[in-house]
Amino acid sequence: MAQVKFEDKGNGNFLLDVCGFVCPHPQIYTKKAIAKMKPGDKLELMFDNPSSGESITSMCDSTGDEILEKKQESGKFIWIIQKV
């Protein structure tokens, strides 16, 4: 069974791994993680459900949080999101 991994990497950098989860869970966990962060903090988000990308993008559009980077490695999406 998949497990959510949320980690404070220090210096305002966080890691959230929601690989193995399907909608709407990655978006919900991302929202909860960002809520724990301070403005300016960065979240490295890892997920493997392509359709989650759309809901996470629209969530960031509505909250104003900025997706700084999007990359894809061996079936995983790795995004850097900065909280505003």
Secondary structure per residue as TSV (DSSP state, phi and psi in degrees):
chain	resnum	aa	ss	phi	psi
A	1	M	-	360.0	138.8
A	2	A	-	-68.9	151.5
A	3	Q	-	-132.5	137.2
A	4	V	-	-76.4	133.4
A	5	K	E	-119.8	114.5
A	6	F	E	-120.2	123.9
A	7	E	E	-137.3	135.0
A	8	D	E	-89.7	111.6
A	9	K	E	-89.7	1.3
A	10	G	E	88.4	162.0
A	11	N	T	54.9	35.3
A	12	G	T	74.8	19.4
A	13	N	E	-114.5	131.6
A	14	F	E	-127.5	155.6
A	15	L	E	-124.4	132.2
A	16	L	E	-129.1	119.2
A	17	D	E	-112.9	110.9
A	18	V	-	-117.9	29.2
A	19	C	T	-63.1	139.7
A	20	G	T	95.5	-6.1
A	21	F	-	-103.2	148.6
A	22	V	-	-113.5	165.2
A	23	C	T	-51.8	144.2
A	24	P	T	-93.9	9.4
A	25	H	H	-58.3	-46.9
A	26	P	H	-56.5	-40.5
A	27	Q	H	-66.9	-42.7
A	28	I	H	-61.7	-46.5
A	29	Y	H	-66.1	-36.2
A	30	T	H	-64.2	-44.6
A	31	K	H	-60.8	-43.6
A	32	K	H	-64.9	-40.8
A	33	A	H	-64.0	-47.0
A	34	I	H	-62.9	-35.0
A	35	A	H	-62.1	-27.5
A	36	K	T	-84.1	-9.2
A	37	M	S	-94.3	164.6
A	38	K	-	-99.1	155.3
A	39	P	T	-54.1	134.8
A	40	G	T	96.5	-19.3
A	41	D	-	-67.4	153.3
A	42	K	E	-117.4	139.0
A	43	L	E	-113.6	124.3
A	44	E	E	-92.8	110.7
A	45	L	E	-103.6	126.8
A	46	M	E	-117.5	126.6
A	47	F	E	-147.7	161.3
A	48	D	-	-129.1	13.2
A	49	N	-	-106.1	104.3
A	50	P	H	-53.5	-37.7
A	51	S	H	-69.2	-19.0
A	52	S	H	-65.1	-28.6
A	53	G	H	-56.6	-41.2
A	54	E	H	-65.7	-45.8
A	55	S	H	-69.6	-34.8
A	56	I	H	-68.8	-38.8
A	57	T	H	-62.0	-46.7
A	58	S	H	-69.0	-32.4
A	59	M	H	-62.4	-45.8
A	60	C	H	-65.0	-36.2
A	61	D	H	-60.6	-40.5
A	62	S	H	-78.4	-30.2
A	63	T	H	-88.7	-20.5
A	64	G	-	90.7	-4.0
A	65	D	-	-66.2	146.2
A	66	E	E	-107.1	129.0
A	67	I	E	-87.4	108.7
A	68	L	E	-82.6	-31.4
A	69	E	E	-152.6	143.1
A	70	K	E	-133.1	123.6
A	71	K	E	-138.7	163.9
A	72	Q	E	-131.9	129.3
A	73	E	E	-135.4	124.6
A	74	S	T	36.7	57.2
A	75	G	T	80.0	-1.9
A	76	K	E	-107.8	143.8
A	77	F	E	-100.6	134.0
A	78	I	E	-125.6	112.5
A	79	W	E	-117.1	146.3
A	80	I	E	-108.9	119.6
A	81	I	E	-117.5	130.4
A	82	Q	E	-106.2	129.1
A	83	K	-	-76.7	137.2
A	84	V	-	-94.5	360.0
